[in-house]
Amino acid sequence: MTRKMWFGVPALLASGAAMAHGGHDHMHGFIAGLAHPFGGLDHLLAMLGVGLFAGMLGGSSRLRLPLAFVAAMTLGAVAGLAGIGSGAPTEQLIALGVLAIGLAIAFAIRAGPVLTTALVAAGALFHGQAHGAELPAQADALAYVAGFVLSTAALHVGGLALAAALRTARNDLGAARGVGGAIAIAGLVLALV
């Protein structure tokens, strides 16, 4: 470890102690929201899948699909925070969304901008509802939503980067279609579990 890194260790330790005191609900909410999409394979695969699918389609899809996902997810989060849809089989619907995005990638679906945007937005509603319903106690809801919106966008960018890397490496999207097949299989398994 370099000397500069050693100076950072006490700061990190002190920040944890400082967060133990009250008045940091907004920060707790943001960090919890930031971590939430990384806490479940279903969320992770769907969000990376949306970026990969958008990257495969190219053009305006690279922006339109991630934005549609984030907007619909935020709407679903508001519903989840309000307790709407709490009796729905949300986890199974999320898994079916993972299956759908995986199949769309695997079969290189090119159904037009309206249909692809609707597919992505429909899946995002259930992700958002789950995020909103799982707001940690004492967490600030707005900060929580901001956190998972930011990490969702980062996962979309990761999927876009994966599509670009696969296209560059193979000069086609056959490998991306294989990744889509794996996502679809994972979605099917998650739906059945």
Secondary structure, DSSP 8 states (H G I E B T S, - for coil): --HHHHHHHHHHHHHHHHHTSSS-HHHHHHHHHHHGGGS-HHHHHHHHHHHHHHHHH-TTHHHHHHHHHHHHHHHHHHHHHTTTTTTS-HHHHHHHHHHHHHHHHHTT----HHHHHHHHHHHHHHHHHHHHHT--TT--HHHHHHHHHHHHHHHHHHHHHHHHHHHHHHSSSHHHHHHHHHHHHHHHHHHH-
